[in-house]
Amino acid sequence: MTGIQFLTDDKGHRVAVQIDLKKHGAIWEDFWDGLISESRRKEKSVPYEQYRTSRLKRSQSRG
């Protein structure tokens, strides 16, 4: 596949990848979003109403 290069260690094991973002930028963004989502999986969520109330208060204080 063009635009993708694997970097290997002394034993030939793949340890990193270089991605041409001009060719594969959209795919990278999807991959990155998945990583962020996975890293936040164990975080406590905020109920929608609580989020909405705090969001409205912030927008009113700016106006």
TORVEX-287268 format. One record per atom (N, C-alpha, C): residue number from 1; atom name; z, y, x. Coordinates in Angstrom, 3 decimals. Each point is the difference from the previous one (the first is absolute). Example, Ala and Ser with C-alpha at 12.3 -4.5 7.8 and 13.67 -1.06 7.14 Angstrom:
# TORVEX-287268
 resi name       c3       c2       c1
    1    N    7.800   -5.690   13.190
    1   CA    0.000    1.190   -0.890
    1    C    0.000    1.200    0.900
    2    N   -0.720    1.050   -0.350
    2   CA    0.060    1.190    0.820
    2    C    0.730    1.090   -0.770
***
This chain:
# TORVEX-287268
 resi name       c3       c2       c1
    1    N    0.000   -1.181    0.860
    1   CA    0.000    1.181   -0.860
    1    C    0.000    1.238    0.902
    2    N   -0.885    0.910   -0.251
    2   CA   -0.076    1.201    0.830
    2    C    1.113    0.958   -0.402
    3    N    0.467    0.767    0.975
    3   CA    1.039    0.990   -0.257
    3    C    1.411   -0.545    0.095
    4    N    0.140   -1.277    0.387
    4   CA    1.316   -0.624    0.146
    4    C    0.047   -0.652    1.382
    5    N    1.049    0.302    0.764
    5   CA    0.187   -0.623    1.308
    5    C    1.428   -0.506    0.103
    6    N    0.147   -1.238    0.452
    6   CA    1.327   -0.561    0.216
    6    C    0.378    0.152    1.467
    7    N    1.241    0.354    0.244
    7   CA    0.540    0.070    1.345
    7    C    0.844   -1.249    0.216
    8    N   -0.144   -0.597    1.163
    8   CA    0.702   -1.251    0.277
    8    C    0.940    0.163    1.193
    9    N    0.994   -0.901    0.050
    9   CA    0.904   -0.019    1.148
    9    C   -0.603   -0.873    1.103
   10    N    0.773   -0.241    1.042
   10   CA   -0.484   -0.786    1.138
   10    C   -0.383   -1.428   -0.378
   11    N    0.602   -0.519   -1.079
   11   CA   -0.273   -1.369   -0.430
   11    C   -1.120   -0.084   -1.031
   12    N   -0.580    1.155   -0.347
   12   CA   -1.089    0.009   -0.970
   12    C    0.444    0.090   -1.446
   13    N    1.305    0.208   -0.240
   13   CA    0.505    0.150   -1.365
   13    C   -0.265    1.422   -0.495
   14    N   -0.461    0.099   -1.217
   14   CA   -0.236    1.325   -0.589
   14    C    1.341    0.698   -0.239
   15    N    0.110    1.210    0.526
   15   CA    1.249    0.738   -0.132
   15    C   -0.180    1.345   -0.704
   16    N   -1.229    0.455   -0.120
   16   CA   -0.250    1.294   -0.639
   16    C   -1.453    0.047   -0.461
   17    N   -0.287    0.992   -0.827
   17   CA   -1.367    0.170   -0.487
   17    C   -0.343    1.485    0.023
   18    N   -1.232    0.292    0.350
   18   CA   -0.513    1.364   -0.069
   18    C   -1.037    0.036   -1.111
   19    N    0.141    0.992   -0.882
   19   CA   -0.875    0.103   -1.158
   19    C   -0.745    1.332    0.054
   20    N   -1.296   -0.053   -0.154
   20   CA   -0.816    1.212   -0.086
   20    C    0.223    0.602   -1.386
   21    N    0.745    1.088   -0.051
   21   CA    0.358    0.593   -1.290
   21    C   -1.186    0.654   -0.702
   22    N   -1.041    0.338    0.735
   22   CA   -1.198    0.529   -0.657
   22    C   -0.666   -1.086   -0.832
   23    N    0.038   -1.231    0.495
   23   CA   -0.615   -1.112   -0.721
   23    C    0.941   -0.635   -1.021
   24    N    1.283   -0.106    0.360
   24   CA    0.932   -0.780   -0.805
   24    C    1.212    0.809   -0.467
   25    N   -0.159    1.306   -0.116
   25   CA    1.122    0.862   -0.375
   25    C    0.597   -0.327   -1.357
   26    N   -0.832   -0.291   -0.990
   26   CA    0.499   -0.294   -1.348
   26    C    0.804   -1.303   -0.015
   27    N   -0.492   -1.007    0.715
   27   CA    0.726   -1.267    0.070
   27    C    1.334    0.198    0.710
   28    N   -0.009    0.806    1.069
   28   CA    1.237    0.267    0.734
   28    C    1.025    0.673   -0.912
   29    N   -0.429    0.955   -0.812
   29   CA    0.932    0.680   -0.903
   29    C    0.632   -0.984   -0.976
   30    N   -0.787   -0.930   -0.527
   30   CA    0.543   -1.025   -0.893
   30    C    1.014   -0.877    0.728
   31    N   -0.328   -0.394    1.213
   31   CA    0.894   -0.826    0.803
   31    C    1.300    0.752    0.289
   32    N   -0.124    1.259    0.391
   32   CA    1.169    0.833    0.319
   32    C    0.892    0.175   -1.235
   33    N   -0.604    0.254   -1.158
   33   CA    0.776    0.121   -1.242
   33    C    0.777   -1.274   -0.274
   34    N   -0.616   -1.148    0.250
   34   CA    0.685   -1.277   -0.188
   34    C    1.183   -0.155    0.937
   35    N   -0.166    0.419    1.256
   35   CA    1.107   -0.071    0.958
   35    C    1.158    0.896   -0.422
   36    N   -0.312    1.208   -0.443
   36   CA    1.046    0.927   -0.443
   36    C    0.726   -0.589   -1.207
   37    N   -0.754   -0.514   -0.943
   37   CA    0.582   -0.603   -1.187
   37    C    0.929   -1.154    0.367
   38    N   -0.445   -0.851    0.890
   38   CA    0.798   -1.154    0.423
   38    C    1.271    0.451    0.711
   39    N   -0.083    1.048    0.808
   39   CA    1.181    0.475    0.724
   39    C    1.040    0.599   -0.938
   40    N   -0.424    0.444   -1.179
   40   CA    0.913    0.611   -0.961
   40    C    0.461   -0.970   -1.085
   41    N   -0.408   -1.241    0.090
   41   CA    0.263   -0.989   -1.045
   41    C    1.478   -0.128   -0.345
   42    N    0.876    0.083    0.991
   42   CA    1.427   -0.208   -0.237
   42    C    0.752    1.282   -0.335
   43    N   -0.690    1.130   -0.003
   43   CA    0.656    1.266   -0.348
   43    C    0.349    0.013   -1.477
   44    N    1.092    0.652   -0.298
   44   CA    0.408    0.122   -1.390
   44    C   -0.950    0.965   -0.711
   45    N   -0.441   -0.375   -1.188
   45   CA   -0.923    0.862   -0.736
   45    C    0.767    1.053   -0.795
   46    N   -0.710    1.040   -0.390
   46   CA    0.567    1.083   -0.802
   46    C   -0.584   -0.116   -1.405
   47    N    0.855   -0.004   -1.026
   47   CA   -0.527   -0.061   -1.367
   47    C   -0.940    1.176   -0.272
   48    N   -1.049   -0.246   -0.769
   48   CA   -1.013    1.011   -0.256
   48    C    0.597    1.282   -0.568
   49    N    0.883   -0.109   -0.973
   49   CA    0.575    1.202   -0.622
   49    C    0.770    0.839    1.016
   50    N    0.699   -0.653    0.899
   50   CA    0.734    0.728    1.042
   50    C   -0.979    0.727    0.924
   51    N   -1.063   -0.684    0.395
   51   CA   -1.026    0.615    0.834
   51    C   -0.630    1.193   -0.713
   52    N   -0.353   -0.196   -1.273
   52   CA   -0.662    1.050   -0.774
   52    C    0.887    1.239   -0.121
   53    N    1.272   -0.207   -0.284
   53   CA    0.934    1.120   -0.133
   53    C    0.097    0.783    1.309
   54    N    0.152   -0.713    1.122
   54   CA    0.117    0.695    1.285
   54    C   -1.309    0.704    0.353
   55    N   -1.122   -0.619   -0.348
   55   CA   -1.295    0.607    0.279
   55    C   -0.188    1.284   -0.805
   56    N    0.374   -0.019   -1.267
   56   CA   -0.118    1.196   -0.840
   56    C    0.897    1.125    0.520
   57    N    1.203   -0.341    0.442
   57   CA    0.914    1.018    0.541
   57    C   -0.590    0.645    1.246
   58    N   -0.615   -0.801    0.865
   58   CA   -0.605    0.550    1.216
   58    C   -1.170    0.919   -0.325
   59    N   -0.819   -0.396   -0.961
   59   CA   -1.180    0.824   -0.318
   59    C    0.415    1.290   -0.690
   60    N    1.076   -0.010   -0.782
   60   CA    0.478    1.215   -0.681
   60    C    0.615    0.969    0.995
   61    N    0.671   -0.522    1.022
   61   CA    0.631    0.889    0.984
   61    C   -1.039    0.709    0.867
   62    N   -1.186   -0.535    0.104
   62   CA   -1.072    0.624    0.787
   62    C   -0.742    1.060   -0.791
   63    N   -0.007   -0.156   -1.332
   63   CA   -0.794    0.862   -0.873
   63    C    0.630    1.299   -0.245
***
